[in-house]
Amino acid sequence: MGVCCYTFLKFLVMIFNLLYMLLGGALLGTSLWMYLDGASMAPVTQDIEGYNYVLYFLMAVGAVMFIMGFLGCCGAFQESQCMLATFFALVFVLFVGQIAAGIWLKINEERFTDLAVKSMAKSIQHDYGTNELKTQAFDVIQTELKCCGSEGPTDWADSRFNGANERSALEIGVAGALGSYNVPASCCVTKGTTCDVARKMTIASAIPGTIHQEGCTEKMLQLLQKYMYEVLGVVGAILLIEILAMIFSMVLCCTVRRIDHVKA
């Protein structure tokens, strides 16, 4: 009976470590995808200070989880106390680090929101119409999320799209106050002649319902909030697997030690 329990525990540790390794691989793969194919987020992420460093950190965590899961499987299979104890210590350090990172992100939530607003506004002012990749990406965002500008259509008043680099600050301010500036076609509710006419904001005020009035930053934050429970579910699953992996690896390590004492 004891041998059966020991064998069951051994394979259970191997299974949990395999799941841990797969989760690490998924995190590493997702981070790499966001880094290599993040064109749709370019208007926001390109100018956020430290964005790439966050992705590098996630890649490192994913790689470490993958390697640790592999080592945990090997430790359980080889019945190595040293490997199992080292695996437990590394998982514990990673677990504490993830909790600390989550608390830090929650505390600095407003800071990241402000960074998103500023970076998107900066992209509108300087890159739209001059950077093809960002122009296409921003058109996709405005069309899919049904929004216009960072905080609203008025963000386009002082952009290069409206020749802001060729006008004085006074001219830009007057244009913004009077509404005499254009917005991209992707701001239109529906495409067509009415859209083309309404893109001139002095006329748009007389044609209600033709231009999206909500800002894209708020829309993107709402989208993140919509999938917040899914994200929390994934994070919770990772933390649960880490806790179970620590428990079972330590129990197996103690069992191996007892067996070695009996054999001695």
C-alpha positions as CSV (number, residue, x, y, z in Angstrom):
1,M,0.0,0.0,0.0
2,G,2.8,2.4,0.9
3,V,4.6,1.7,-2.4
4,C,1.4,2.5,-4.3
5,C,1.0,5.8,-2.5
6,Y,4.6,6.7,-3.1
7,T,4.3,5.9,-6.8
8,F,1.0,7.8,-7.1
9,L,2.6,10.8,-5.3
10,K,5.7,10.6,-7.6
11,F,3.6,10.7,-10.8
12,L,1.3,13.4,-9.3
13,V,4.4,15.6,-8.8
14,M,5.5,14.9,-12.4
15,I,2.0,15.8,-13.8
16,F,1.9,19.1,-11.8
17,N,5.3,20.0,-13.0
18,L,4.3,19.2,-16.5
19,L,1.4,21.6,-16.2
20,Y,3.7,24.2,-14.7
21,M,6.0,23.8,-17.6
22,L,3.2,24.2,-20.1
23,L,2.0,27.3,-18.4
24,G,5.5,28.7,-18.5
25,G,5.6,27.9,-22.2
26,A,2.3,29.6,-22.8
27,L,3.4,32.8,-21.0
28,L,6.7,32.8,-22.9
29,G,4.8,32.3,-26.2
30,T,2.3,35.0,-25.5
31,S,5.0,37.5,-24.5
32,L,7.0,36.8,-27.7
33,W,3.8,37.2,-29.8
34,M,3.1,40.6,-28.1
35,Y,6.7,41.6,-28.8
36,L,7.0,40.4,-32.4
37,D,3.5,40.9,-33.6
38,G,2.1,43.9,-31.6
39,A,1.3,46.1,-34.6
40,S,-2.4,46.6,-33.6
41,M,-1.2,48.1,-30.2
42,A,1.5,50.2,-31.8
43,P,-0.1,53.6,-31.3
44,V,-0.2,52.9,-27.5
45,T,2.7,50.6,-26.7
46,Q,5.3,52.2,-28.9
47,D,5.7,55.3,-26.6
48,I,4.9,53.8,-23.2
49,E,8.1,54.0,-21.2
50,G,9.3,50.5,-20.1
51,Y,6.7,48.6,-22.1
52,N,9.3,46.4,-23.8
53,Y,11.0,45.8,-20.4
54,V,7.7,44.5,-19.1
55,L,7.6,42.0,-22.0
56,Y,11.2,41.0,-21.4
57,F,10.3,40.4,-17.7
58,L,7.3,38.2,-18.8
59,M,9.5,36.3,-21.2
60,A,12.0,35.7,-18.5
61,V,9.3,34.5,-16.1
62,G,7.9,32.2,-18.7
63,A,11.3,30.7,-19.6
64,V,12.1,30.2,-15.9
65,M,8.7,28.5,-15.3
66,F,9.3,26.2,-18.3
67,I,12.8,25.3,-17.1
68,M,11.7,24.8,-13.5
69,G,8.8,22.6,-14.6
70,F,11.2,20.5,-16.6
71,L,13.6,20.2,-13.6
72,G,10.7,19.3,-11.3
73,C,9.7,16.5,-13.6
74,C,13.3,15.2,-13.7
75,G,13.7,15.6,-9.9
76,A,10.5,13.5,-9.3
77,F,11.5,10.9,-11.9
78,Q,15.1,10.6,-10.6
79,E,13.9,10.8,-6.9
80,S,16.6,13.5,-6.2
81,Q,16.2,15.3,-2.9
82,C,18.5,18.1,-4.1
83,M,16.6,18.8,-7.3
84,L,13.2,18.7,-5.5
85,A,14.4,21.0,-2.7
86,T,15.9,23.4,-5.2
87,F,12.7,23.3,-7.3
88,F,10.6,24.1,-4.2
89,A,12.8,27.1,-3.3
90,L,12.8,28.5,-6.8
91,V,9.0,28.2,-7.1
92,F,8.5,29.8,-3.7
93,V,10.7,32.8,-4.7
94,L,8.8,33.1,-8.0
95,F,5.4,32.9,-6.2
96,V,6.3,35.7,-3.8
97,G,7.6,37.8,-6.7
98,Q,4.4,37.4,-8.7
99,I,2.3,38.4,-5.7
100,A,4.5,41.5,-5.1
101,A,4.3,42.4,-8.8
102,G,0.5,42.1,-8.8
103,I,0.3,44.4,-5.7
104,W,2.6,46.9,-7.4
105,L,0.6,46.9,-10.6
106,K,-2.6,47.5,-8.7
107,I,-1.1,50.4,-6.7
108,N,0.1,52.0,-10.0
109,E,-3.1,51.4,-12.0
110,E,-3.8,55.1,-12.4
111,R,-0.3,55.8,-13.5
112,F,-0.6,53.2,-16.3
113,T,-3.9,54.7,-17.4
114,D,-2.4,58.2,-17.6
115,L,0.5,56.8,-19.6
116,A,-1.9,55.2,-22.0
117,V,-3.8,58.5,-22.6
118,K,-0.6,60.5,-23.1
119,S,1.1,58.0,-25.4
120,M,-2.0,57.6,-27.6
121,A,-2.4,61.4,-27.7
122,K,1.3,61.7,-28.6
123,S,0.9,59.2,-31.4
124,I,-2.1,61.1,-32.8
125,Q,-0.2,64.4,-32.8
126,H,3.0,63.3,-34.3
127,D,2.7,59.9,-36.1
128,Y,-0.7,59.7,-37.8
129,G,-0.3,60.3,-41.5
130,T,3.5,60.2,-41.3
131,N,4.1,56.6,-40.0
132,E,2.2,54.1,-42.2
133,L,2.2,51.3,-39.7
134,K,0.8,53.5,-36.9
135,T,-1.7,55.1,-39.2
136,Q,-3.1,51.8,-40.3
137,A,-3.1,50.4,-36.8
138,F,-4.9,53.5,-35.4
139,D,-7.5,53.3,-38.2
140,V,-8.2,49.7,-37.3
141,I,-8.5,50.6,-33.6
142,Q,-10.9,53.5,-34.3
143,T,-13.0,51.4,-36.7
144,E,-13.2,48.3,-34.5
145,L,-13.7,50.1,-31.2
146,K,-16.0,52.8,-32.7
147,C,-14.0,55.7,-31.2
148,C,-12.2,58.8,-32.3
149,G,-8.9,60.2,-30.9
150,S,-7.4,59.5,-27.6
151,E,-10.0,61.2,-25.4
152,G,-12.3,62.5,-28.2
153,P,-12.4,64.0,-31.7
154,T,-10.8,67.3,-30.4
155,D,-7.5,65.5,-30.0
156,W,-7.1,65.8,-33.8
157,A,-7.0,69.6,-33.7
158,D,-3.3,69.9,-32.9
159,S,-2.1,66.9,-34.9
160,R,0.2,66.7,-37.9
161,F,-2.9,65.3,-39.7
162,N,-4.2,68.8,-39.6
163,G,-0.9,70.5,-40.4
164,A,-0.1,71.4,-36.8
165,N,3.6,71.6,-37.6
166,E,2.9,74.3,-40.1
167,R,0.7,76.4,-37.9
168,S,1.3,78.5,-34.8
169,A,0.0,77.6,-31.4
170,L,-2.5,80.4,-31.6
171,E,-3.9,79.1,-34.9
172,I,-4.2,75.6,-33.5
173,G,-6.0,76.9,-30.4
174,V,-8.4,78.9,-32.5
175,A,-9.1,75.9,-34.8
176,G,-9.7,73.7,-31.8
177,A,-12.1,76.2,-30.2
178,L,-14.0,76.8,-33.4
179,G,-14.0,73.1,-34.4
180,S,-12.4,73.9,-37.8
181,Y,-10.3,70.8,-38.3
182,N,-10.6,67.4,-39.9
183,V,-10.7,63.9,-38.5
184,P,-9.8,60.6,-40.2
185,A,-12.5,58.6,-42.1
186,S,-12.1,55.9,-39.5
187,C,-13.8,58.2,-37.0
188,C,-17.0,58.1,-39.0
189,V,-20.0,56.0,-37.8
190,T,-20.8,55.0,-41.3
191,K,-18.9,55.5,-44.5
192,G,-20.3,57.5,-47.4
193,T,-20.9,61.1,-48.6
194,T,-22.3,62.1,-45.2
195,C,-19.1,60.8,-43.6
196,D,-16.9,62.8,-46.0
197,V,-18.9,66.0,-45.2
198,A,-19.0,65.4,-41.4
199,R,-15.2,64.9,-41.2
200,K,-15.1,68.7,-41.3
201,M,-15.9,69.3,-37.7
202,T,-17.5,72.7,-38.2
203,I,-20.2,70.9,-40.2
204,A,-20.1,67.7,-38.0
205,S,-21.8,69.6,-35.2
206,A,-24.8,70.1,-37.5
207,I,-24.9,66.4,-38.5
208,P,-25.2,64.6,-35.1
209,G,-24.4,60.9,-35.0
210,T,-21.9,60.9,-37.8
211,I,-18.6,61.0,-35.9
212,H,-17.8,58.8,-32.9
213,Q,-17.5,61.0,-29.8
214,E,-15.8,58.6,-27.3
215,G,-12.1,58.4,-27.0
216,C,-10.1,55.3,-27.9
217,T,-8.2,55.1,-24.6
218,E,-11.4,54.7,-22.6
219,K,-12.7,52.1,-25.1
220,M,-9.5,50.1,-24.8
221,L,-9.6,50.2,-21.0
222,Q,-13.2,49.0,-21.1
223,L,-12.1,46.2,-23.4
224,L,-9.4,45.2,-20.9
225,Q,-12.0,45.4,-18.1
226,K,-14.3,43.1,-20.1
227,Y,-11.7,40.3,-20.1
228,M,-10.4,41.0,-16.6
229,Y,-12.0,37.9,-15.1
230,E,-10.4,35.7,-17.7
231,V,-7.0,37.2,-17.0
232,L,-7.5,36.8,-13.3
233,G,-8.6,33.2,-13.8
234,V,-5.4,32.4,-15.7
235,V,-3.3,34.1,-13.0
236,G,-5.2,32.3,-10.3
237,A,-4.7,29.0,-12.0
238,I,-0.9,29.7,-12.3
239,L,-0.7,30.5,-8.6
240,L,-2.7,27.5,-7.6
241,I,-0.5,25.1,-9.6
242,E,2.5,26.8,-8.0
243,I,1.2,26.1,-4.5
244,L,0.3,22.5,-5.3
245,A,3.7,22.0,-7.0
246,M,5.4,23.3,-3.8
247,I,3.3,21.1,-1.5
248,F,3.7,17.9,-3.5
249,S,7.4,18.4,-4.3
250,M,8.2,18.9,-0.6
251,V,6.1,15.9,0.5
252,L,7.9,13.8,-2.2
253,C,11.2,15.1,-1.0
254,C,10.5,14.1,2.6
255,T,9.3,10.7,1.4
256,V,12.4,10.1,-0.6
257,R,14.5,11.0,2.5
258,R,12.6,8.5,4.7
259,I,13.1,5.8,2.1
260,D,16.8,6.5,1.9
261,H,17.0,6.3,5.7
262,V,15.2,2.9,5.7
263,K,17.5,1.6,3.0
264,A,20.6,2.8,4.9
